[in-house]
Amino acid sequence: MDEGVNADTREWDYDALAAHYRLRAPYDAAALDALFARLAPDARADCVDVGAGSGRLTAELVARGLRVTAIEPSASMRAIGARDVPGARWIEADAQHCALEDACCSVLTFGSSFNVMPAQVALDLAARLLRPRGALVVLWNHRDLDDPLQQRLQEAIEEHVPGYAHGSRRDDPTATIGADGRFEAAAHIRGRFSHRVRAVDFVEGFRAHATLVRQAGEAMPRVLDAMHRALAGHEVVDVPFTTRIWFARRRAGP
């Protein structure tokens, strides 16, 4: 979760979403384990987590022994992250105004944040901050929209937000990363998991779903009401998710 633009002109304002962000699903632990088995970073390797939000991914990075600098422009998000993940160093910055030194890290992550800034801005930042052979990591969680219950929720959304679009967060960034020229070919890891959550909390978590909030606008209360109705009778739901991870090594040289 990141802005990637000047704080005074942000399109994606997460301050108002922070209170509900922790209701969203975590990343699949097995997929993250597979990623770090492939990357095999040195003990206490330096990592920069861009658009760290409230620290969902940051906590996983710290738990795996990385020395993490979490970049987050939203004061509300950053306050929650600093409280919940004190093992990371938290700094106020966005992708265009990050003052970290060049070649300062061996791992750089975009947890659900690569899509909220121009791709070239994200790649320029990664190329500047990563050491040669350092790893760029891009990941998202995707709900399984083939699941019957998720189909009902999707219908509830589209009833009030005609033409609703998921945006680039469901796109494969392999070609974009490859075309940049500063990174090796991207590899892909996916992990399917089921997120068990109270139905009311699952719906309330959509208050922090920036893509939906932006498109719904004043219809957002009606969307949430329709989603609650779609889950009527369910105290707890098992939501199928896939964590999708792409990673690529920084080439040596400019």
Secondary structure by P-SEA (a helix, b strand, c coil): ccccccccccccccccccccccccccccaaaaaaaaaaaccccccbbbbccccccaaaaaaaaaccbbbbbbccaaaaaaaaaacccbbbbbbcccccccccccccbbbbccccccccaaaaaaaaaaaccccbbbbbcccccccccaaaaaaaaaaaacccccccccccccaaaaaaacccccbbbbbbbbbbbbccaaaaaaacccaaaaaaaaccaaaaaaaaaaaaaccccccbbbbbbbbbbbbbcccc
